Amino acid sequence: MQEKVGKDRHITVHLISHTHDDVGWLKTVDEYFTGYDNDIAQASVHLIIETMIDELISDPNKRFTYVEMKFFSMWWKY
C-alpha cells in the first residue's frame, strides 16, 4: 500500500560531499596524487584533500567522506 503524502509532510535530505578517485586507473598512484601528466587524466588528489580539510576547518558543520585510503595515507605522510 502506498502512503499518500500531504502538503504538511516534510522529508529530510542529507547531501554528503564525497569523491571517487581510482587508485592507478589511467595513471600511477603517484601521478594521480601529485597531478602529474594531466594530459592523460586531470587529477590532483592531494589538492582535493587539502581543499576539503580547509573547508572542514573553516566550517565545523560540514562533513566529508573519503574512501581511498591509499591516497589519504599518502596525504597524511605528505
Biopython code that builds the backbone (N, CA, C, O; Angstrom):
import numpy as np
from Bio.PDB.StructureBuilder import StructureBuilder

atoms = [
    (1, "MET", "N", (0.849, -1.163, 0.000)),
    (1, "MET", "CA", (0.000, 0.000, 0.000)),
    (1, "MET", "C", (0.907, 1.242, 0.000)),
    (1, "MET", "O", (1.887, 1.300, 0.743)),
    (2, "GLN", "N", (0.577, 2.217, -0.826)),
    (2, "GLN", "CA", (1.377, 3.433, -0.925)),
    (2, "GLN", "C", (0.770, 4.523, -0.035)),
    (2, "GLN", "O", (-0.441, 4.748, -0.042)),
    (3, "GLU", "N", (1.632, 5.189, 0.724)),
    (3, "GLU", "CA", (1.191, 6.237, 1.633)),
    (3, "GLU", "C", (0.969, 7.521, 0.858)),
    (3, "GLU", "O", (1.786, 7.891, 0.014)),
    (4, "LYS", "N", (-0.120, 8.196, 1.137)),
    (4, "LYS", "CA", (-0.414, 9.469, 0.499)),
    (4, "LYS", "C", (0.323, 10.573, 1.258)),
    (4, "LYS", "O", (0.230, 10.661, 2.482)),
    (5, "VAL", "N", (1.057, 11.415, 0.522)),
    (5, "VAL", "CA", (1.839, 12.477, 1.133)),
    (5, "VAL", "C", (1.064, 13.780, 1.009)),
    (5, "VAL", "O", (0.726, 14.215, -0.091)),
    (6, "GLY", "N", (0.787, 14.396, 2.159)),
    (6, "GLY", "CA", (0.069, 15.666, 2.168)),
    (6, "GLY", "C", (1.015, 16.847, 2.116)),
    (6, "GLY", "O", (2.232, 16.680, 2.202)),
    (7, "LYS", "N", (0.456, 18.045, 1.973)),
    (7, "LYS", "CA", (1.263, 19.259, 1.866)),
    (7, "LYS", "C", (2.057, 19.550, 3.131)),
    (7, "LYS", "O", (3.108, 20.188, 3.061)),
    (8, "ASP", "N", (1.578, 19.096, 4.285)),
    (8, "ASP", "CA", (2.264, 19.403, 5.541)),
    (8, "ASP", "C", (3.341, 18.373, 5.900)),
    (8, "ASP", "O", (3.935, 18.452, 6.976)),
    (9, "ARG", "N", (3.594, 17.415, 5.015)),
    (9, "ARG", "CA", (4.629, 16.412, 5.268)),
    (9, "ARG", "C", (5.980, 16.930, 4.790)),
    (9, "ARG", "O", (6.057, 17.604, 3.763)),
    (10, "HIS", "N", (7.026, 16.625, 5.513)),
    (10, "HIS", "CA", (8.377, 17.045, 5.153)),
    (10, "HIS", "C", (9.285, 15.834, 5.087)),
    (10, "HIS", "O", (9.078, 14.842, 5.786)),
    (11, "ILE", "N", (10.271, 15.927, 4.255)),
    (11, "ILE", "CA", (11.323, 14.922, 4.247)),
    (11, "ILE", "C", (12.647, 15.647, 4.496)),
    (11, "ILE", "O", (12.792, 16.826, 4.174)),
    (12, "THR", "N", (13.579, 14.946, 5.056)),
    (12, "THR", "CA", (14.907, 15.495, 5.279)),
    (12, "THR", "C", (15.860, 14.830, 4.296)),
    (12, "THR", "O", (15.910, 13.605, 4.183)),
    (13, "VAL", "N", (16.606, 15.654, 3.596)),
    (13, "VAL", "CA", (17.571, 15.155, 2.626)),
    (13, "VAL", "C", (18.959, 15.551, 3.109)),
    (13, "VAL", "O", (19.200, 16.713, 3.437)),
    (14, "HIS", "N", (19.868, 14.590, 3.152)),
    (14, "HIS", "CA", (21.253, 14.849, 3.548)),
    (14, "HIS", "C", (22.132, 14.733, 2.312)),
    (14, "HIS", "O", (22.158, 13.691, 1.658)),
    (15, "LEU", "N", (22.849, 15.799, 1.993)),
    (15, "LEU", "CA", (23.819, 15.770, 0.905)),
    (15, "LEU", "C", (25.200, 15.663, 1.524)),
    (15, "LEU", "O", (25.592, 16.504, 2.333)),
    (16, "ILE", "N", (25.926, 14.643, 1.151)),
    (16, "ILE", "CA", (27.240, 14.412, 1.738)),
    (16, "ILE", "C", (28.288, 14.508, 0.632)),
    (16, "ILE", "O", (28.271, 13.744, -0.333)),
    (17, "SER", "N", (29.188, 15.452, 0.794)),
    (17, "SER", "CA", (30.273, 15.597, -0.177)),
    (17, "SER", "C", (31.147, 14.361, -0.141)),
    (17, "SER", "O", (31.453, 13.818, 0.920)),
    (18, "HIS", "N", (31.538, 13.934, -1.323)),
    (18, "HIS", "CA", (32.433, 12.784, -1.396)),
    (18, "HIS", "C", (33.225, 12.864, -2.695)),
    (18, "HIS", "O", (32.940, 13.692, -3.560)),
    (19, "THR", "N", (34.184, 12.025, -2.817)),
    (19, "THR", "CA", (34.958, 11.939, -4.040)),
    (19, "THR", "C", (35.194, 10.474, -4.369)),
    (19, "THR", "O", (35.098, 9.597, -3.511)),
    (20, "HIS", "N", (35.499, 10.242, -5.606)),
    (20, "HIS", "CA", (35.867, 8.894, -6.036)),
    (20, "HIS", "C", (37.111, 9.026, -6.897)),
    (20, "HIS", "O", (37.050, 9.565, -8.002)),
    (21, "ASP", "N", (38.214, 8.547, -6.409)),
    (21, "ASP", "CA", (39.482, 8.617, -7.122)),
    (21, "ASP", "C", (40.025, 7.205, -7.272)),
    (21, "ASP", "O", (40.445, 6.581, -6.297)),
    (22, "ASP", "N", (40.013, 6.712, -8.494)),
    (22, "ASP", "CA", (40.545, 5.368, -8.731)),
    (22, "ASP", "C", (42.045, 5.344, -8.517)),
    (22, "ASP", "O", (42.775, 6.181, -9.049)),
    (23, "VAL", "N", (42.488, 4.398, -7.750)),
    (23, "VAL", "CA", (43.923, 4.245, -7.482)),
    (23, "VAL", "C", (44.537, 3.475, -8.660)),
    (23, "VAL", "O", (44.330, 2.271, -8.810)),
    (24, "GLY", "N", (45.299, 4.205, -9.493)),
    (24, "GLY", "CA", (46.020, 3.557, -10.578)),
    (24, "GLY", "C", (45.192, 3.147, -11.772)),
    (24, "GLY", "O", (45.508, 2.143, -12.410)),
    (25, "TRP", "N", (44.132, 3.890, -12.105)),
    (25, "TRP", "CA", (43.285, 3.532, -13.247)),
    (25, "TRP", "C", (43.989, 3.860, -14.563)),
    (25, "TRP", "O", (44.317, 2.946, -15.320)),
    (26, "LEU", "N", (44.227, 5.133, -14.855)),
    (26, "LEU", "CA", (44.896, 5.544, -16.093)),
    (26, "LEU", "C", (46.327, 6.003, -15.863)),
    (26, "LEU", "O", (47.142, 6.013, -16.785)),
    (27, "LYS", "N", (46.623, 6.381, -14.636)),
    (27, "LYS", "CA", (47.953, 6.863, -14.286)),
    (27, "LYS", "C", (48.437, 6.092, -13.071)),
    (27, "LYS", "O", (47.692, 5.314, -12.475)),
    (28, "THR", "N", (49.680, 6.314, -12.716)),
    (28, "THR", "CA", (50.184, 5.673, -11.496)),
    (28, "THR", "C", (49.573, 6.371, -10.275)),
    (28, "THR", "O", (49.022, 7.467, -10.378)),
    (29, "VAL", "N", (49.681, 5.728, -9.152)),
    (29, "VAL", "CA", (49.182, 6.303, -7.901)),
    (29, "VAL", "C", (49.838, 7.657, -7.642)),
    (29, "VAL", "O", (49.164, 8.619, -7.275)),
    (30, "ASP", "N", (51.148, 7.728, -7.833)),
    (30, "ASP", "CA", (51.860, 8.988, -7.611)),
    (30, "ASP", "C", (51.416, 10.080, -8.580)),
    (30, "ASP", "O", (51.290, 11.241, -8.190)),
    (31, "GLU", "N", (51.177, 9.719, -9.834)),
    (31, "GLU", "CA", (50.722, 10.714, -10.817)),
    (31, "GLU", "C", (49.346, 11.273, -10.450)),
    (31, "GLU", "O", (49.114, 12.476, -10.569)),
    (32, "TYR", "N", (48.437, 10.411, -10.007)),
    (32, "TYR", "CA", (47.127, 10.887, -9.553)),
    (32, "TYR", "C", (47.271, 11.801, -8.345)),
    (32, "TYR", "O", (46.638, 12.854, -8.269)),
    (33, "PHE", "N", (48.101, 11.391, -7.413)),
    (33, "PHE", "CA", (48.241, 12.142, -6.169)),
    (33, "PHE", "C", (48.813, 13.532, -6.414)),
    (33, "PHE", "O", (48.317, 14.514, -5.861)),
    (34, "THR", "N", (49.853, 13.622, -7.238)),
    (34, "THR", "CA", (50.544, 14.901, -7.449)),
    (34, "THR", "C", (49.921, 15.746, -8.548)),
    (34, "THR", "O", (50.157, 16.953, -8.609)),
    (35, "GLY", "N", (49.128, 15.128, -9.418)),
    (35, "GLY", "CA", (48.569, 15.854, -10.554)),
    (35, "GLY", "C", (49.465, 15.820, -11.774)),
    (35, "GLY", "O", (49.204, 16.520, -12.752)),
    (36, "TYR", "N", (50.513, 15.019, -11.735)),
    (36, "TYR", "CA", (51.451, 14.921, -12.850)),
    (36, "TYR", "C", (50.777, 14.303, -14.065)),
    (36, "TYR", "O", (49.939, 13.411, -13.928)),
    (37, "ASP", "N", (51.137, 14.773, -15.246)),
    (37, "ASP", "CA", (50.671, 14.241, -16.532)),
    (37, "ASP", "C", (49.153, 14.364, -16.694)),
    (37, "ASP", "O", (48.457, 13.370, -16.904)),
    (38, "ASN", "N", (48.657, 15.587, -16.595)),
    (38, "ASN", "CA", (47.222, 15.839, -16.732)),
    (38, "ASN", "C", (46.719, 15.683, -18.158)),
    (38, "ASN", "O", (45.517, 15.806, -18.394)),
    (39, "ASP", "N", (47.609, 15.414, -19.124)),
    (39, "ASP", "CA", (47.152, 15.111, -20.480)),
    (39, "ASP", "C", (46.435, 13.763, -20.526)),
    (39, "ASP", "O", (45.550, 13.556, -21.356)),
    (40, "ILE", "N", (46.809, 12.864, -19.652)),
    (40, "ILE", "CA", (46.162, 11.549, -19.587)),
    (40, "ILE", "C", (44.825, 11.664, -18.861)),
    (40, "ILE", "O", (43.801, 11.218, -19.379)),
    (41, "ALA", "N", (44.823, 12.243, -17.694)),
    (41, "ALA", "CA", (43.606, 12.439, -16.885)),
    (41, "ALA", "C", (43.886, 13.565, -15.905)),
    (41, "ALA", "O", (44.937, 13.601, -15.266)),
    (42, "GLN", "N", (42.934, 14.483, -15.792)),
    (42, "GLN", "CA", (43.121, 15.591, -14.856)),
    (42, "GLN", "C", (42.767, 15.129, -13.456)),
    (42, "GLN", "O", (41.618, 14.803, -13.159)),
    (43, "ALA", "N", (43.763, 15.109, -12.618)),
    (43, "ALA", "CA", (43.563, 14.705, -11.231)),
    (43, "ALA", "C", (44.753, 15.172, -10.410)),
    (43, "ALA", "O", (45.907, 14.990, -10.798)),
    (44, "SER", "N", (44.458, 15.760, -9.302)),
    (44, "SER", "CA", (45.476, 16.148, -8.342)),
    (44, "SER", "C", (44.876, 15.882, -6.964)),
    (44, "SER", "O", (44.372, 16.781, -6.290)),
    (45, "VAL", "N", (44.952, 14.620, -6.578)),
    (45, "VAL", "CA", (44.246, 14.151, -5.390)),
    (45, "VAL", "C", (44.665, 14.898, -4.133)),
    (45, "VAL", "O", (43.825, 15.169, -3.275)),
    (46, "HIS", "N", (45.940, 15.236, -4.004)),
    (46, "HIS", "CA", (46.356, 15.936, -2.783)),
    (46, "HIS", "C", (45.660, 17.298, -2.677)),
    (46, "HIS", "O", (45.411, 17.775, -1.570)),
    (47, "LEU", "N", (45.344, 17.927, -3.815)),
    (47, "LEU", "CA", (44.609, 19.203, -3.762)),
    (47, "LEU", "C", (43.153, 19.010, -3.341)),
    (47, "LEU", "O", (42.582, 19.861, -2.660)),
    (48, "ILE", "N", (42.565, 17.905, -3.742)),
    (48, "ILE", "CA", (41.190, 17.596, -3.303)),
    (48, "ILE", "C", (41.166, 17.482, -1.784)),
    (48, "ILE", "O", (40.317, 18.079, -1.123)),
    (49, "ILE", "N", (42.093, 16.723, -1.242)),
    (49, "ILE", "CA", (42.130, 16.518, 0.212)),
    (49, "ILE", "C", (42.449, 17.829, 0.924)),
    (49, "ILE", "O", (41.796, 18.163, 1.912)),
    (50, "GLU", "N", (43.440, 18.578, 0.440)),
    (50, "GLU", "CA", (43.792, 19.859, 1.055)),
    (50, "GLU", "C", (42.602, 20.817, 1.080)),
    (50, "GLU", "O", (42.334, 21.461, 2.095)),
    (51, "THR", "N", (41.903, 20.903, -0.030)),
    (51, "THR", "CA", (40.736, 21.793, -0.123)),
    (51, "THR", "C", (39.657, 21.387, 0.864)),
    (51, "THR", "O", (39.073, 22.239, 1.534)),
    (52, "MET", "N", (39.389, 20.091, 0.958)),
    (52, "MET", "CA", (38.348, 19.632, 1.872)),
    (52, "MET", "C", (38.755, 19.836, 3.328)),
    (52, "MET", "O", (37.914, 20.190, 4.154)),
    (53, "ILE", "N", (40.006, 19.624, 3.652)),
    (53, "ILE", "CA", (40.469, 19.858, 5.026)),
    (53, "ILE", "C", (40.279, 21.327, 5.388)),
    (53, "ILE", "O", (39.790, 21.639, 6.474)),
    (54, "ASP", "N", (40.663, 22.232, 4.486)),
    (54, "ASP", "CA", (40.471, 23.670, 4.727)),
    (54, "ASP", "C", (38.997, 24.002, 4.957)),
    (54, "ASP", "O", (38.664, 24.776, 5.854)),
    (55, "GLU", "N", (38.119, 23.417, 4.146)),
    (55, "GLU", "CA", (36.671, 23.662, 4.285)),
    (55, "GLU", "C", (36.142, 23.122, 5.612)),
    (55, "GLU", "O", (35.339, 23.775, 6.278)),
    (56, "LEU", "N", (36.590, 21.943, 5.987)),
    (56, "LEU", "CA", (36.127, 21.342, 7.243)),
    (56, "LEU", "C", (36.589, 22.149, 8.453)),
    (56, "LEU", "O", (35.857, 22.283, 9.433)),
    (57, "ILE", "N", (37.801, 22.683, 8.381)),
    (57, "ILE", "CA", (38.307, 23.513, 9.482)),
    (57, "ILE", "C", (37.536, 24.821, 9.565)),
    (57, "ILE", "O", (37.227, 25.295, 10.658)),
    (58, "SER", "N", (37.224, 25.410, 8.406)),
    (58, "SER", "CA", (36.540, 26.707, 8.401)),
    (58, "SER", "C", (35.059, 26.602, 8.760)),
    (58, "SER", "O", (34.465, 27.589, 9.193)),
    (59, "ASP", "N", (34.460, 25.441, 8.592)),
    (59, "ASP", "CA", (33.041, 25.274, 8.910)),
    (59, "ASP", "C", (32.819, 23.919, 9.575)),
    (59, "ASP", "O", (32.716, 22.906, 8.883)),
    (60, "PRO", "N", (32.744, 23.883, 10.907)),
    (60, "PRO", "CA", (32.600, 22.606, 11.618)),
    (60, "PRO", "C", (31.278, 21.889, 11.356)),
    (60, "PRO", "O", (31.113, 20.740, 11.766)),
    (61, "ASN", "N", (30.339, 22.543, 10.683)),
    (61, "ASN", "CA", (29.077, 21.883, 10.328)),
    (61, "ASN", "C", (29.202, 21.024, 9.082)),
    (61, "ASN", "O", (28.325, 20.207, 8.801)),
    (62, "LYS", "N", (30.266, 21.199, 8.342)),
    (62, "LYS", "CA", (30.456, 20.423, 7.111)),
    (62, "LYS", "C", (30.994, 19.042, 7.425)),
    (62, "LYS", "O", (31.680, 18.826, 8.424)),
    (63, "ARG", "N", (30.661, 18.115, 6.542)),
    (63, "ARG", "CA", (31.132, 16.728, 6.658)),
    (63, "ARG", "C", (31.654, 16.293, 5.306)),
    (63, "ARG", "O", (31.247, 16.830, 4.276)),
    (64, "PHE", "N", (32.548, 15.326, 5.303)),
    (64, "PHE", "CA", (33.125, 14.808, 4.074)),
    (64, "PHE", "C", (33.494, 13.354, 4.299)),
    (64, "PHE", "O", (33.970, 12.987, 5.373)),
    (65, "THR", "N", (33.277, 12.542, 3.303)),
    (65, "THR", "CA", (33.660, 11.142, 3.408)),
    (65, "THR", "C", (34.664, 10.829, 2.309)),
    (65, "THR", "O", (34.547, 11.322, 1.187)),
    (66, "TYR", "N", (35.635, 10.020, 2.637)),
    (66, "TYR", "CA", (36.699, 9.687, 1.695)),
    (66, "TYR", "C", (37.041, 8.222, 1.858)),
    (66, "TYR", "O", (37.285, 7.765, 2.975)),
    (67, "VAL", "N", (37.063, 7.476, 0.766)),
    (67, "VAL", "CA", (37.251, 6.029, 0.888)),
    (67, "VAL", "C", (38.591, 5.518, 0.372)),
    (67, "VAL", "O", (38.985, 4.394, 0.685)),
    (68, "GLU", "N", (39.292, 6.322, -0.409)),
    (68, "GLU", "CA", (40.549, 5.855, -0.991)),
    (68, "GLU", "C", (41.679, 6.000, 0.025)),
    (68, "GLU", "O", (42.384, 7.009, 0.034)),
    (69, "MET", "N", (41.846, 5.007, 0.867)),
    (69, "MET", "CA", (42.816, 5.075, 1.966)),
    (69, "MET", "C", (44.256, 5.178, 1.470)),
    (69, "MET", "O", (45.099, 5.747, 2.164)),
    (70, "LYS", "N", (44.553, 4.651, 0.307)),
    (70, "LYS", "CA", (45.918, 4.777, -0.229)),
    (70, "LYS", "C", (46.262, 6.252, -0.404)),
    (70, "LYS", "O", (47.324, 6.696, 0.031)),
    (71, "PHE", "N", (45.371, 7.015, -1.038)),
    (71, "PHE", "CA", (45.624, 8.437, -1.225)),
    (71, "PHE", "C", (45.623, 9.190, 0.098)),
    (71, "PHE", "O", (46.434, 10.093, 0.301)),
    (72, "PHE", "N", (44.721, 8.823, 0.994)),
    (72, "PHE", "CA", (44.671, 9.502, 2.292)),
    (72, "PHE", "C", (45.961, 9.265, 3.072)),
    (72, "PHE", "O", (46.488, 10.186, 3.697)),
    (73, "SER", "N", (46.468, 8.041, 3.040)),
    (73, "SER", "CA", (47.716, 7.760, 3.761)),
    (73, "SER", "C", (48.892, 8.500, 3.125)),
    (73, "SER", "O", (49.805, 8.933, 3.829)),
    (74, "MET", "N", (48.876, 8.648, 1.801)),
    (74, "MET", "CA", (49.927, 9.429, 1.139)),
    (74, "MET", "C", (49.846, 10.888, 1.574)),
    (74, "MET", "O", (50.870, 11.517, 1.841)),
    (75, "TRP", "N", (48.627, 11.426, 1.646)),
    (75, "TRP", "CA", (48.439, 12.811, 2.067)),
    (75, "TRP", "C", (48.896, 12.993, 3.524)),
    (75, "TRP", "O", (49.550, 13.982, 3.857)),
    (76, "TRP", "N", (48.550, 12.040, 4.376)),
    (76, "TRP", "CA", (48.900, 12.116, 5.796)),
    (76, "TRP", "C", (50.417, 12.195, 5.981)),
    (76, "TRP", "O", (50.906, 12.919, 6.848)),
    (77, "LYS", "N", (51.148, 11.456, 5.170)),
    (77, "LYS", "CA", (52.616, 11.441, 5.245)),
    (77, "LYS", "C", (53.250, 12.605, 4.499)),
    (77, "LYS", "O", (54.430, 12.893, 4.699)),
    (78, "TYR", "N", (52.491, 13.278, 3.644)),
    (78, "TYR", "CA", (52.963, 14.322, 2.720)),
    (78, "TYR", "C", (53.525, 15.512, 3.426)),
    (78, "TYR", "O", (53.959, 16.465, 2.779)),
]
sb = StructureBuilder()
sb.init_structure("model")
sb.init_model(0)
sb.init_chain("A")
sb.init_seg("    ")
for serial, (resi, resn, name, xyz) in enumerate(atoms, 1):
    if name == "N":
        sb.init_residue(resn, " ", resi, " ")
    sb.init_atom(name, np.array(xyz, "f"), 0.0, 1.0, " ", f" {name:<3s}", serial, name[0])
structure = sb.get_structure()
